[in-house]
Amino acid sequence: MRGHIRKRGRRWAVVVDVGRDEGGRRQQRWRGGFATKREASAALTEILGSVQRGAYIEPSRQTVADFLAEWLGSIRASVRPTTWATYEALSRGLIVPALGTVPLQRLSASQLNGFYADLLERGRRNGRGGLSPRTVHHVHVTMHKALADALRWQVVSRNVAAQATPPRQVPKEPRTWTAAELRSFLAHVEGDRLYPAFLLAATTGVRRGELLGLAWRSLDLGAGRLSVVQTLVSVRYAMHLSTPKTAKGRRSVALDPATVGTLRAHRVAMLEERLALGLGTPGADDLVFTALDGSPLHPMRFSERFGRLVRSAGLPRLSLHGLRHTHATLALQAGVHPKVVSERLGHSTIAVTLDTYSHAIPALEEEAAAKVAALVFGG
C-alpha cells in the first residue's frame, strides 16, 4: 500500500491507495483537515504502519448512538437478560443523551472523564444533584465493554474507556442487624405466610433471586441441605428463571435443624393451601415460595413486603439484602472460618468475603491474638 500527502486549500490531506476494486479501478482513501504538512506526514506514516501491522481501521462517521444500538442488538443473545437490560437502560438514559452525536472514532478518554464528572455533579434526571459513584462506575463498565467489542470488531483502533478514569468507589460497611435484632424480627413475622422465606434468608445468606427461584427438587430436608441451581430475576418487571452468574454461585448450603423443621411445616402448609385452591400437589419443579395463586413472587414486591414488616417491627432500617450481610457478619463474629462463609454465600473468592465484611474481622484478630498468647504464656 502506498500513499502521499496533498494540500487542499489551506489544509493538508492524506491520500492512501488501497488497491483496485473488482472492475480494476483504483481505490483511494482520503483523510483531511491537517493544519500543517508535518502533521499530515506523521498521519500518513501512522496509517501505513497500521496497515502493515494489520491494524488499519477504515474511517467511519458512525456515532456513539448508532454503534450502541448496533452493539446492543448484537450481544443480546450472548449475555444474561439482566445484564443486557442494564446496558440498554444506561445507554438509553445516560450515555446517548450526552455522547450520542459524537463520532465513535473521535471519542476520547478526556471526553469520557468529563462525562463521568458531569454525571457525578448533575446526573439525576430531575436535575437535583448527581449520581452515585457506583452508578457512574456502571456507566463506565458499559462503555468499556462496548468499546472493547468495537475494538475486537475493528471499528475503532483503541478502547479509550481503558484510558479513562472512572470515579473511585469508597466501600461502605454493610448495614446489618445484631443477633438480638434479627431474633426480634423473626419473632415479629413468625405468623406471616412467608416467614419460612425470611428465616431461610437469615440462616443461609442466600440472595433474593436464589431464594425466590428455589424449587422443591433443590431441597433435601432429610440431609438438611439446599442446592442453588437457579435464580428468579426481573427484567423490565417480567420474571424469568435464570442460572447463577458464576460457577461458585452454584452451590450446596447446609441447613440448621430449626430451619429444616420450619421448611417441613411450610411444605405441609403449602400442600393444604394448594389443595384448597384446586392447584393440586406441588411438583418437584414448583417453587418453594410463591404467591397465593402459585405464581412466582415478584422480587420487588417481596422486598417491599420485607420493608413494611421491618417498619412494623420498629427495628432499624434494613434492606432484604441486609439479611445476607447479617448472616455473614454473625457467622464471622461467631468464629466460622471465612472460607466456609465465602462458600455459603457463593462468593467468587474468599478475598471478596474478607473485603466485604472487614468490619467483622477485628474481633477475629483479637481472638487469634489471645489464643496465640495463651499458647506462648500459658493460662
Summary of the structure (lengths in Angstrom):
residues: 379
radius of gyration: 28.7
end to end distance: 83.5
largest distance: 95.0
contacts: 1055
relative contact order: 0.08
helix: 53%
strand: 13%
